[in-house]
């Protein structure tokens, strides 16, 4: 989000929290994700969404071949990130707490 807020085009996995911010108009989302289980000692296993290498390469090639379109993705990303302020986040959090 911080990278996108700086007006830079991002390639990012379209999983978990990224689903709130990534669109095809503001980023190059990685959508072909594999679910992976990550284990660390005796801790409960964690689920991770792992992007496919082939899709990463596809997005990098698209970015290389369409460099003139990257600036527009970055501008849109910066514009879209303005709605994620601390004040808006706090309001939403309080709304969620009140809905229980």
VOPATOR-127227 format. One record per residue: chain; residue number from 1; x, y, z of N, C-alpha, C in turn; residue in one letter. Coordinates in nm, 2 decimals. Example, Ala and Ser with C-alpha at 12.3 -4.5 7.8 and 13.67 -1.06 7.14 Angstrom:
BEGIN
 ch   i   n_c1   n_c2   n_c3  ca_c1  ca_c2  ca_c3   c_c1   c_c2   c_c3 aa
  A   1   1.32  -0.57   0.78   1.23  -0.45   0.78   1.32  -0.33   0.78  A
  A   2   1.28  -0.22   0.71   1.37  -0.11   0.71   1.29   0.00   0.79  S
This chain:
BEGIN
 ch   i   n_c1   n_c2   n_c3  ca_c1  ca_c2  ca_c3   c_c1   c_c2   c_c3 aa
  A   1   0.08  -0.12   0.00   0.00   0.00   0.00   0.09   0.13   0.00  X
  A   2   0.19   0.12   0.08   0.28   0.24   0.09   0.35   0.27  -0.05  X
  A   3   0.39   0.16  -0.11   0.45   0.17  -0.24   0.35   0.23  -0.34  X
  A   4   0.23   0.18  -0.34   0.13   0.23  -0.43   0.09   0.37  -0.40  X
  A   5   0.09   0.41  -0.27   0.06   0.54  -0.23   0.16   0.64  -0.29  X
  A   6   0.28   0.60  -0.31   0.39   0.68  -0.37   0.37   0.70  -0.52  X
  A   7   0.26   0.64  -0.58   0.24   0.65  -0.72   0.32   0.56  -0.81  X
  A   8   0.35   0.44  -0.75   0.43   0.34  -0.82   0.35   0.22  -0.85  X
  A   9   0.37   0.16  -0.97   0.29   0.04  -1.01   0.34  -0.08  -0.94  X
  A  10   0.25  -0.15  -0.88   0.29  -0.27  -0.80   0.25  -0.40  -0.87  X
  A  11   0.33  -0.50  -0.85   0.30  -0.64  -0.88   0.28  -0.70  -0.74  X
  A  12   0.16  -0.75  -0.71   0.14  -0.80  -0.57   0.04  -0.91  -0.58  X
  A  13   0.05  -1.00  -0.48  -0.04  -1.12  -0.47  -0.18  -1.07  -0.43  X
  A  14  -0.28  -1.12  -0.50  -0.42  -1.09  -0.47  -0.47  -1.18  -0.37  X
  A  15  -0.42  -1.18  -0.25  -0.47  -1.26  -0.14  -0.47  -1.19  -0.01  X
  A  16  -0.54  -1.23   0.08  -0.57  -1.18   0.21  -0.59  -1.02   0.20  X
  A  17  -0.52  -0.94   0.28  -0.54  -0.80   0.28  -0.52  -0.73   0.15  X
  A  18  -0.44  -0.78   0.06  -0.42  -0.71  -0.07  -0.55  -0.70  -0.15  X
  A  19  -0.65  -0.79  -0.12  -0.77  -0.79  -0.20  -0.85  -0.66  -0.17  X
  A  20  -0.82  -0.59  -0.06  -0.88  -0.46  -0.03  -0.83  -0.35  -0.12  X
  A  21  -0.71  -0.36  -0.17  -0.65  -0.25  -0.24  -0.62  -0.27  -0.39  X
  A  22  -0.60  -0.39  -0.43  -0.55  -0.42  -0.56  -0.67  -0.43  -0.66  X
  A  23  -0.66  -0.36  -0.78  -0.75  -0.38  -0.89  -0.67  -0.39  -1.01  X
  A  24  -0.73  -0.42  -1.12  -0.66  -0.43  -1.25  -0.63  -0.29  -1.30  X
  A  25  -0.69  -0.18  -1.25  -0.67  -0.05  -1.29  -0.56   0.02  -1.21  X
  A  26  -0.52  -0.04  -1.09  -0.42   0.03  -1.01  -0.29  -0.06  -0.98  X
  A  27  -0.29  -0.18  -1.04  -0.18  -0.27  -1.01  -0.18  -0.38  -1.11  X
  A  28  -0.08  -0.47  -1.09  -0.07  -0.59  -1.17  -0.09  -0.70  -1.07  X
  A  29  -0.21  -0.74  -1.04  -0.23  -0.84  -0.93  -0.20  -0.98  -0.98  X
  A  30  -0.14  -1.05  -0.89  -0.11  -1.20  -0.91  -0.22  -1.27  -0.86  X
  A  31  -0.30  -1.34  -0.94  -0.42  -1.40  -0.90  -0.42  -1.55  -0.90  X
  A  32  -0.32  -1.61  -0.96  -0.31  -1.76  -0.96  -0.22  -1.80  -0.84  X
  A  33  -0.29  -1.81  -0.73  -0.22  -1.84  -0.60  -0.24  -1.98  -0.56  X
  A  34  -0.14  -2.04  -0.50  -0.15  -2.17  -0.44  -0.15  -2.16  -0.29  X
  A  35  -0.23  -2.23  -0.23  -0.23  -2.23  -0.08  -0.11  -2.32  -0.03  X
  A  36  -0.03  -2.26   0.05   0.08  -2.33   0.11   0.07  -2.33   0.26  X
  A  37   0.10  -2.44   0.33   0.10  -2.44   0.47   0.25  -2.42   0.52  X
  A  38   0.26  -2.33   0.61   0.39  -2.29   0.67   0.40  -2.34   0.81  X
  A  39   0.50  -2.41   0.85   0.51  -2.46   0.98   0.64  -2.40   1.04  X
  A  40   0.63  -2.37   1.17   0.75  -2.31   1.25   0.75  -2.38   1.38  X
  A  41   0.83  -2.48   1.39   0.84  -2.56   1.52   0.71  -2.61   1.57  X
  A  42   0.68  -2.58   1.70   0.56  -2.63   1.76   0.44  -2.54   1.74  X
  A  43   0.46  -2.43   1.67   0.35  -2.33   1.65   0.25  -2.39   1.56  X
  A  44   0.12  -2.35   1.57   0.02  -2.39   1.48   0.06  -2.36   1.34  X
  A  45   0.02  -2.44   1.24   0.05  -2.41   1.10  -0.02  -2.29   1.05  X
  A  46   0.04  -2.22   0.96  -0.01  -2.09   0.90  -0.03  -2.12   0.76  X
  A  47  -0.14  -2.05   0.70  -0.17  -2.06   0.56  -0.11  -1.94   0.49  X
  A  48  -0.04  -1.97   0.38   0.02  -1.87   0.29  -0.03  -1.88   0.15  X
  A  49  -0.05  -1.77   0.08  -0.09  -1.78  -0.06   0.03  -1.75  -0.14  X
  A  50   0.08  -1.85  -0.21   0.20  -1.84  -0.29   0.17  -1.82  -0.44  X
  A  51   0.23  -1.72  -0.49   0.21  -1.69  -0.64   0.29  -1.78  -0.72  X
  A  52   0.23  -1.81  -0.84   0.30  -1.90  -0.94   0.41  -1.82  -1.01  X
  A  53   0.52  -1.88  -1.02   0.64  -1.82  -1.08   0.60  -1.77  -1.23  X
  A  54   0.53  -1.86  -1.30   0.49  -1.82  -1.44   0.41  -1.69  -1.45  X
  A  55   0.32  -1.67  -1.35   0.24  -1.55  -1.35   0.33  -1.43  -1.32  X
  A  56   0.42  -1.45  -1.23   0.51  -1.34  -1.19   0.59  -1.30  -1.32  X
  A  57   0.64  -1.39  -1.39   0.72  -1.36  -1.51   0.63  -1.29  -1.61  X
  A  58   0.51  -1.34  -1.63   0.41  -1.28  -1.72   0.39  -1.13  -1.69  X
  A  59   0.37  -1.10  -1.56   0.35  -0.96  -1.52   0.47  -0.88  -1.54  X
  A  60   0.59  -0.93  -1.51   0.71  -0.86  -1.54   0.73  -0.83  -1.69  X
  A  61   0.70  -0.93  -1.77   0.71  -0.91  -1.91   0.61  -0.81  -1.96  X
  A  62   0.49  -0.81  -1.91   0.39  -0.71  -1.95   0.44  -0.57  -1.91  X
  A  63   0.49  -0.56  -1.79   0.54  -0.43  -1.75   0.66  -0.38  -1.83  X
  A  64   0.75  -0.47  -1.87   0.86  -0.43  -1.96   0.81  -0.39  -2.10  X
  A  65   0.71  -0.46  -2.15   0.66  -0.43  -2.29   0.56  -0.32  -2.29  X
  A  66   0.51  -0.28  -2.18   0.41  -0.17  -2.17   0.45  -0.06  -2.07  X
  A  67   0.58  -0.02  -2.08   0.63   0.08  -1.98   0.56   0.21  -1.98  X
  A  68   0.50   0.24  -2.10   0.43   0.37  -2.11   0.30   0.37  -2.03  X
  A  69   0.25   0.25  -2.00   0.12   0.24  -1.93   0.14   0.23  -1.78  X
  A  70   0.27   0.21  -1.73   0.29   0.19  -1.59   0.27   0.32  -1.51  X
  A  71   0.29   0.44  -1.57   0.27   0.56  -1.50   0.12   0.58  -1.47  X
  A  72   0.04   0.54  -1.56  -0.11   0.55  -1.53  -0.15   0.46  -1.42  X
  A  73  -0.09   0.34  -1.42  -0.12   0.24  -1.31  -0.08   0.31  -1.18  X
  A  74   0.04   0.37  -1.18   0.09   0.43  -1.05   0.00   0.55  -1.01  X
  A  75  -0.04   0.63  -1.11  -0.13   0.75  -1.07  -0.26   0.70  -1.01  X
  A  76  -0.32   0.59  -1.07  -0.44   0.54  -1.02  -0.42   0.48  -0.88  X
  A  77  -0.31   0.41  -0.86  -0.28   0.35  -0.73  -0.27   0.46  -0.62  X
  A  78  -0.20   0.57  -0.65  -0.19   0.68  -0.56  -0.32   0.73  -0.52  X
  A  79  -0.41   0.75  -0.62  -0.54   0.81  -0.60  -0.62   0.71  -0.52  X
  A  80  -0.62   0.58  -0.55  -0.70   0.48  -0.47  -0.65   0.47  -0.33  X
  A  81  -0.52   0.49  -0.30  -0.47   0.47  -0.17  -0.51   0.59  -0.08  X
  A  82  -0.56   0.70  -0.13  -0.60   0.81  -0.05  -0.72   0.78   0.04  X
  A  83  -0.79   0.68   0.01  -0.91   0.64   0.09  -0.87   0.56   0.21  X
  A  84  -0.74   0.52   0.22  -0.70   0.44   0.33  -0.62   0.52   0.43  X
  A  85  -0.69   0.62   0.49  -0.63   0.70   0.59  -0.64   0.64   0.73  X
  A  86  -0.56   0.69   0.83  -0.57   0.63   0.96  -0.71   0.66   1.02  X
  A  87  -0.76   0.78   0.99  -0.89   0.82   1.04  -1.00   0.73   0.99  X
  A  88  -1.00   0.70   0.86  -1.10   0.61   0.80  -1.08   0.47   0.85  X
  A  89  -0.96   0.43   0.88  -0.94   0.29   0.93  -0.99   0.28   1.07  X
  A  90  -0.96   0.39   1.15  -1.01   0.39   1.29  -1.17   0.39   1.29  X
  A  91  -1.23   0.47   1.21  -1.38   0.47   1.20  -1.43   0.33   1.17  X
  A  92  -1.37   0.27   1.07  -1.42   0.13   1.02  -1.40   0.03   1.14  X
  A  93  -1.29   0.04   1.21  -1.26  -0.05   1.32  -1.37  -0.03   1.43  X
  A  94  -1.40   0.09   1.46  -1.50   0.12   1.56  -1.64   0.07   1.52  X
  A  95  -1.67   0.08   1.39  -1.79   0.03   1.33  -1.80  -0.12   1.35  X
  A  96  -1.69  -0.19   1.32  -1.68  -0.33   1.34  -1.70  -0.38   1.48  X
  A  97  -1.64  -0.30   1.57  -1.66  -0.33   1.72  -1.80  -0.32   1.76  X
  A  98  -1.87  -0.22   1.71  -2.00  -0.19   1.75  -2.10  -0.28   1.69  X
  A  99  -2.06  -0.36   1.59  -2.16  -0.45   1.52  -2.17  -0.59   1.59  X
  A 100  -2.10  -0.61   1.70  -2.10  -0.74   1.76  -2.22  -0.75   1.85  X
